[in-house]
Each structure stands twice: as C-alpha cells, then as structure tokens.
Amino acid sequence: MSERSPCGLDTSSCMVQGIHAHCAKEAGTTRLAIILALTLCYMLVEVVGGWVSGSLSLLADASHMLSDSLVLILSLVASCITRRTPNLRYSFGYHRCEVLAAFVSGLLLLSLAGSIFMHALQRFSAAALPETNIMLSVASGGLLVNSIGLILLHSGRTKNLNLRAAWLHLLGDMLGSVMVLLSGVVVSITHWHWVDPLASILLSLLVAFYSILLVRDALNVLMESAPRGMNVQALHQQLLGLPGTAAIHQLHVWSISRGIVAASAHVVAQPSCDRQSLLRQIHQLLKERFDICHATVQLEVEQEPLVNS
C-alpha cells in the first residue's frame, strides 16, 4: 500500500523518481571518472603531437582537453557532494554544488577561448607550416576519444547541469578535433600557413559560444528564476481555475538544480470550500501538469463581507 503525504497525495511516484535519480547520479559519476581518465591520457598525446608537429590548432585542442580535465574533476567532486543526505541546514540537499561547478566550468572555458584566440592572432604572421601527418594522426585519435565521452554522457546531459557542462566541453573538443583534421588536410594540399591559426580562432569562438550558454543557464538557477519553458502565468491561471480558489498571491517558482523545481504560493480559499480537497487538488496540479514535487502552499480563507444590521 502506497504512502500518502499530509495533503493526501500518493508519494510513491516521488519516491520512485528519487531512486531513479540516485541511480542516475551513481552511473553519471562512474562515466565521468572513465572520461576523465581517457581525457588526461590523450591530452598528453596531443601536447606531444602539437609540439613535434608545430601545429597551434593541435596545441589549442590539447589546452581545451586540459580545461576538460579540470571541468571533469569539478564535476566529479560536485557529483560526490550532491549524493550527501539533506540535513536541517541544507534541507534541499547539495544539488546546487552541480550548478556552481557548471558555472565555474563556463568561466574556465571563456578564459581558455580568449587565450586560444590571442595566440592564434600572433601566429598569423608566422610562416612555419605544421607537420600534417602527425597533426592528422593525433587529431583522429582525439576525435575518437571525445566521441566515446559524448556517447557516455549523452543520456544524462538534459537532466543534470553538471553533466551538461562536461558534455558541452567534450562536444567543443570533438568539434575542435574536426577543425584540426580539416585544417591539416587543407594545409597538406595548399601549404597555406594561415589555415592552422584560422582553425584555432574558429575553435575559440565556438568554445566561447558554448561557454556563454552554460554560464547563462547556471546563473538562471543561482538567481532562482523560473525554469526555461515554465509558463508561470499559465500555472497562475490554472490554480485560479480550481474550484474553491478565490485568489493567488506570492507565487514563486524556481529551480534547485536542473530538473528539480520548487514552488510556493499563498492561496486564498472561498469560505465554503473544502480546504483539504483544495490543497490536494493544488498539489496534484503542480505535480502532474508542471512536474513540481517540492511545493509549499499556504491556504488563507477569504473574509466574508460584513452585513450591516
């Protein structure tokens, strides 16, 4: 027999979601550890390959892999912290650690993009051609490593901002490997020395674009804005449409972390309504139509007008 919350709602679905979320976190942590090991190993390969071949775009991609490693370490630490049990001081748990890690990851990516851009500009005047055979071989291996990482994190990227940060880093790295491959092919055919720094500039712009998106999403959560795609006005109207509701005020909807939404509201009930039934309908509406499990609702009774005798 399923348990029920004080407002009368069946809580078994929320418990099942909690179990699935915990299992997903365990799997995500293991995948992050595997990807970190692969990234660190191949970063060293790209550093040596970029140094020997003289390819700036390959060294830029290695720098991006170094940033990936730092981000993956942050993500691993955040994933471990978020698994801690909520307590009286942190009643919502430690989910915001993932958001903070994603925010720091975005800032690291932005600084990396700026560094790659400046070095690429300096290399435009250089006439040295990179050794394309080494360049193409190393970039091909980097493409394979990043593709494996993207596949491992693909399923969790939409539910967890921390995993999304790691996924975006790997996506940028994979696209960077593609650019290195393309520039290597063009340089080997045309001997245009400026193609290599141009590929680095394009890579830096791509990294900056994804970094801005990541920082924006993390800031939205930290600023406790309504989740993207959440129509708060529609929520307000549907609450008003429940039988027995007279007015709604102090309605707040925010994200604790990606996929974990909370809400609070003061609901003015009509004097004649069944308050327990109304409260049950409110929680059911929030859960079933807006996927909000964490809700605090304060019921107030509408004052009846005084009748002059």
Protein Blocks (a to p, Z undefined) as FASTA:
>chain_A
ZZddfkopafklmmmmmmmmmmmmmmmmmmmmmmmmmmmmmmmmmmmmmmmnopaklmmm
mmmmmmmmmmmmmmmmmmmmmmpccdfklmnojmlmmmmmmmmmmmmmmmmmmmmmmmmm
mmmmpcbdcdfklmmmmmmmmmmmmmmmmmmmmmmmmmomklmmmmmmmmmmmmmmmmmm
mmmmmmmmnopaklmmmmmmmmmmmmmmmmmmmmmmmmmmmnopacehiafklmmmmmmm
pghiabdchiacddfbghiacddddddddfkbcfklmmmmmmmmmmmmnopabdcddddd
dddddddZZ
